[in-house]
Amino acid sequence: MIIKQISIFLENRKGRINEVTKVLADNGINMEAFCIAETSDFGLMRLIVPDVDRTVSVLREAGFAVILTDVVSLTCRNVAGSLASVLEILAERGIFIEYMYAFSRRETADVIIKPDNLDDCEKVIVELGLDNQGV
């Protein structure tokens, strides 16, 4: 299913990630998933949260630069080769993946994908029965 992802631009300095998590904690916002990428000048923290609008508002009020991105969320079995099978089908259908991140929950793995074509990717995920109700 297509969901909203929050991206936060962070200066590369000590404690900056802590500042984000503190703002979220102080406002009772739980991160369902996140990943962090960095360059020499800045970091990019990507978040999946239950209440996107409230989280964006809280982060902007705290002075963070935030953008929203549509991504595809899917759930697959947490066994060797499961994700490889899904990615193979997406590749066969001509869907390019810009980036992705995943985490497991015992029997299943939740995967966040930023494809070049959201609608086509979502159709394949639904076809495969891997759509979920969010992370």
KAZIZI-V34696 format. One record per run of one state. SS is the DSSP state (helix for helix, strand for strand, loop for the rest). FROM is the first residue (numbers start at 0). TO is the last residue. If there is no record, write none. Layout:
SS/FROM/TO
SS/FROM/TO
//
This chain:
loop/0/0
strand/1/10
loop/11/14
helix/15/25
loop/26/29
strand/30/37
loop/38/40
strand/41/48
loop/49/50
helix/51/60
loop/61/63
strand/64/76
loop/77/80
helix/81/91
loop/92/95
strand/96/104
loop/105/106
strand/107/114
loop/115/116
helix/117/126
loop/127/129
strand/130/130
loop/131/134
//
